[in-house]
């Protein structure tokens, strides 16, 4: 069982560019297939609301997230031609967030520091 303070989650919100919804939706299974092979991933899924796409994802610490971004980098580069990034949140312990500030600076995320939580077995 993982302690919630050891989990890093990232919450990106994307707005699909006009006329690109079918292409953007077609890319989502590629992200899922690539992520399914990652040992540091805890969960990963997409939800849609019209032309808005949200990716719900969490990792075993900062390194899990960094490994994921390296793994999906080529897919993400293509995806970003179809969407605009509206907002990115990163949630985790202060120590994990510090490891991510440099590598994720280009996304201009909002940083949320873990305070307390519940763990179930």
Secondary structure, DSSP 4 states (H G I P E B T S, - for coil): ---GGGEEEEEEEEEEPTT-HHHHHHHHHHHHHHHTT-TTEEEEEEEEETTEEEEEEEEEHHHHHHHHHHHHHHHHHHHTTTEEEEEEEEEE-HHHHHHHHTTTGGGTPEEEE--------
